[in-house]
Amino acid sequence: MGASISTKLVDIQPTRASKEQAEFFGIEPKTPLLKLTRLRYVDKSPFCVEYIYFTEEFSSITSENLNGSLYQVLHDQFNEVPAGGHKMFDITKASTSEAFLLNVERDTSLMQITDFVYDQNDHPLHITRQVIRSDKYKYELIQ
């Protein structure tokens, strides 16, 4: 649609699996996970903060350039191809850090999409949670 899309890595940190994350990955709750935080832009304007969770087998991803296509990195470095999954949609309020990154007021309503992604062998690959400015984004499903 003529817009330029870009991505900036904001943070990489270890975290512990929640019950829901552990269930998806087939691991015990509180097992270490890797959490990437990236800021997505449309025409140099921030519109989405995304949090991506991987199991420790992907810990070497931290040495890759994560400012571009994550799926290209997964393909090139890990021979992994996202091939399916499911999404959950809901509304959330901007945290202090999300408000700062997205240039909105704290507690602004944001669209939240949680994506549970499987690889080409139907194994859990990653979980992505996106919080998106609702004034800059529309999601359309076509059947």
Contacts in CASP RR format, 6 or more apart in sequence:
PFRMAT RR
TARGET T0000
AUTHOR 0000-0000-0000
METHOD contacts of the structure
MODEL  1
MGASISTKLVDIQPTRASKEQAEFFGIEPKTPLLKLTRLRYVDKSPFCVE
YIYFTEEFSSITSENLNGSLYQVLHDQFNEVPAGGHKMFDITKASTSEAF
LLNVERDTSLMQITDFVYDQNDHPLHITRQVIRSDKYKYELIQ
3 42 0 8 1.000
3 43 0 8 1.000
4 42 0 8 1.000
4 43 0 8 1.000
4 44 0 8 1.000
5 40 0 8 1.000
5 41 0 8 1.000
5 42 0 8 1.000
6 40 0 8 1.000
6 41 0 8 1.000
6 44 0 8 1.000
6 67 0 8 1.000
6 68 0 8 1.000
7 38 0 8 1.000
7 39 0 8 1.000
7 40 0 8 1.000
7 41 0 8 1.000
7 66 0 8 1.000
7 67 0 8 1.000
7 68 0 8 1.000
8 38 0 8 1.000
8 39 0 8 1.000
8 41 0 8 1.000
8 67 0 8 1.000
9 36 0 8 1.000
9 37 0 8 1.000
9 38 0 8 1.000
9 66 0 8 1.000
9 67 0 8 1.000
10 37 0 8 1.000
10 38 0 8 1.000
10 39 0 8 1.000
10 49 0 8 1.000
10 101 0 8 1.000
11 35 0 8 1.000
11 36 0 8 1.000
11 37 0 8 1.000
12 34 0 8 1.000
12 35 0 8 1.000
12 36 0 8 1.000
12 37 0 8 1.000
12 62 0 8 1.000
12 66 0 8 1.000
13 34 0 8 1.000
13 35 0 8 1.000
13 37 0 8 1.000
14 32 0 8 1.000
14 33 0 8 1.000
14 34 0 8 1.000
14 35 0 8 1.000
15 32 0 8 1.000
15 33 0 8 1.000
15 34 0 8 1.000
15 35 0 8 1.000
15 53 0 8 1.000
16 29 0 8 1.000
16 30 0 8 1.000
16 31 0 8 1.000
16 32 0 8 1.000
16 33 0 8 1.000
17 25 0 8 1.000
17 27 0 8 1.000
17 28 0 8 1.000
17 29 0 8 1.000
17 30 0 8 1.000
17 31 0 8 1.000
17 32 0 8 1.000
17 33 0 8 1.000
17 53 0 8 1.000
18 29 0 8 1.000
19 29 0 8 1.000
21 33 0 8 1.000
21 53 0 8 1.000
21 127 0 8 1.000
22 28 0 8 1.000
22 29 0 8 1.000
22 30 0 8 1.000
22 31 0 8 1.000
24 116 0 8 1.000
24 124 0 8 1.000
24 127 0 8 1.000
25 31 0 8 1.000
25 33 0 8 1.000
25 55 0 8 1.000
25 124 0 8 1.000
25 127 0 8 1.000
26 124 0 8 1.000
27 55 0 8 1.000
31 55 0 8 1.000
32 56 0 8 1.000
33 53 0 8 1.000
33 54 0 8 1.000
33 55 0 8 1.000
33 56 0 8 1.000
34 53 0 8 1.000
34 54 0 8 1.000
34 55 0 8 1.000
34 56 0 8 1.000
34 58 0 8 1.000
34 59 0 8 1.000
34 61 0 8 1.000
34 62 0 8 1.000
35 51 0 8 1.000
35 52 0 8 1.000
35 53 0 8 1.000
36 51 0 8 1.000
36 52 0 8 1.000
36 53 0 8 1.000
36 54 0 8 1.000
36 61 0 8 1.000
36 66 0 8 1.000
37 49 0 8 1.000
37 50 0 8 1.000
37 51 0 8 1.000
37 52 0 8 1.000
38 49 0 8 1.000
38 50 0 8 1.000
38 52 0 8 1.000
38 66 0 8 1.000
38 67 0 8 1.000
38 70 0 8 1.000
39 46 0 8 1.000
39 48 0 8 1.000
39 49 0 8 1.000
39 50 0 8 1.000
39 101 0 8 1.000
40 46 0 8 1.000
40 47 0 8 1.000
40 48 0 8 1.000
40 49 0 8 1.000
40 50 0 8 1.000
40 130 0 8 1.000
41 47 0 8 1.000
42 136 0 8 1.000
45 103 0 8 1.000
45 136 0 8 1.000
46 101 0 8 1.000
46 102 0 8 1.000
46 103 0 8 1.000
46 133 0 8 1.000
47 102 0 8 1.000
47 132 0 8 1.000
47 133 0 8 1.000
47 136 0 8 1.000
47 137 0 8 1.000
48 102 0 8 1.000
48 130 0 8 1.000
48 131 0 8 1.000
48 132 0 8 1.000
48 133 0 8 1.000
48 137 0 8 1.000
49 98 0 8 1.000
49 101 0 8 1.000
49 102 0 8 1.000
49 130 0 8 1.000
49 131 0 8 1.000
50 128 0 8 1.000
50 129 0 8 1.000
50 130 0 8 1.000
50 131 0 8 1.000
51 128 0 8 1.000
51 129 0 8 1.000
51 130 0 8 1.000
52 70 0 8 1.000
52 126 0 8 1.000
52 127 0 8 1.000
52 128 0 8 1.000
53 126 0 8 1.000
53 127 0 8 1.000
53 128 0 8 1.000
53 129 0 8 1.000
54 61 0 8 1.000
54 126 0 8 1.000
55 124 0 8 1.000
58 78 0 8 1.000
58 126 0 8 1.000
60 77 0 8 1.000
61 73 0 8 1.000
61 74 0 8 1.000
61 77 0 8 1.000
61 78 0 8 1.000
64 73 0 8 1.000
64 77 0 8 1.000
65 73 0 8 1.000
66 73 0 8 1.000
71 81 0 8 1.000
71 82 0 8 1.000
74 80 0 8 1.000
74 81 0 8 1.000
74 82 0 8 1.000
74 125 0 8 1.000
75 81 0 8 1.000
80 119 0 8 1.000
80 120 0 8 1.000
80 125 0 8 1.000
81 119 0 8 1.000
81 120 0 8 1.000
82 117 0 8 1.000
82 118 0 8 1.000
82 119 0 8 1.000
82 125 0 8 1.000
83 118 0 8 1.000
83 119 0 8 1.000
83 120 0 8 1.000
83 122 0 8 1.000
84 117 0 8 1.000
84 118 0 8 1.000
85 115 0 8 1.000
85 116 0 8 1.000
85 117 0 8 1.000
85 118 0 8 1.000
86 115 0 8 1.000
86 116 0 8 1.000
87 113 0 8 1.000
87 114 0 8 1.000
87 115 0 8 1.000
87 116 0 8 1.000
88 113 0 8 1.000
88 114 0 8 1.000
89 111 0 8 1.000
89 112 0 8 1.000
89 113 0 8 1.000
89 139 0 8 1.000
90 112 0 8 1.000
91 109 0 8 1.000
91 110 0 8 1.000
91 111 0 8 1.000
91 112 0 8 1.000
91 134 0 8 1.000
92 109 0 8 1.000
92 110 0 8 1.000
92 112 0 8 1.000
92 131 0 8 1.000
93 106 0 8 1.000
93 107 0 8 1.000
93 108 0 8 1.000
93 109 0 8 1.000
93 110 0 8 1.000
94 102 0 8 1.000
94 104 0 8 1.000
94 105 0 8 1.000
94 106 0 8 1.000
94 107 0 8 1.000
94 108 0 8 1.000
94 109 0 8 1.000
94 110 0 8 1.000
94 131 0 8 1.000
95 106 0 8 1.000
96 106 0 8 1.000
98 104 0 8 1.000
98 110 0 8 1.000
98 131 0 8 1.000
99 105 0 8 1.000
99 106 0 8 1.000
99 107 0 8 1.000
99 108 0 8 1.000
102 108 0 8 1.000
102 110 0 8 1.000
102 131 0 8 1.000
102 133 0 8 1.000
104 110 0 8 1.000
104 133 0 8 1.000
108 133 0 8 1.000
109 134 0 8 1.000
110 131 0 8 1.000
110 132 0 8 1.000
110 133 0 8 1.000
110 134 0 8 1.000
111 130 0 8 1.000
111 131 0 8 1.000
111 132 0 8 1.000
111 133 0 8 1.000
111 134 0 8 1.000
111 137 0 8 1.000
111 139 0 8 1.000
112 129 0 8 1.000
112 130 0 8 1.000
112 131 0 8 1.000
112 132 0 8 1.000
113 128 0 8 1.000
113 129 0 8 1.000
113 130 0 8 1.000
113 132 0 8 1.000
113 139 0 8 1.000
114 127 0 8 1.000
114 128 0 8 1.000
114 129 0 8 1.000
114 130 0 8 1.000
115 127 0 8 1.000
115 128 0 8 1.000
115 129 0 8 1.000
115 130 0 8 1.000
116 124 0 8 1.000
116 127 0 8 1.000
117 124 0 8 1.000
117 125 0 8 1.000
117 126 0 8 1.000
117 127 0 8 1.000
117 128 0 8 1.000
118 124 0 8 1.000
118 125 0 8 1.000
119 125 0 8 1.000
END
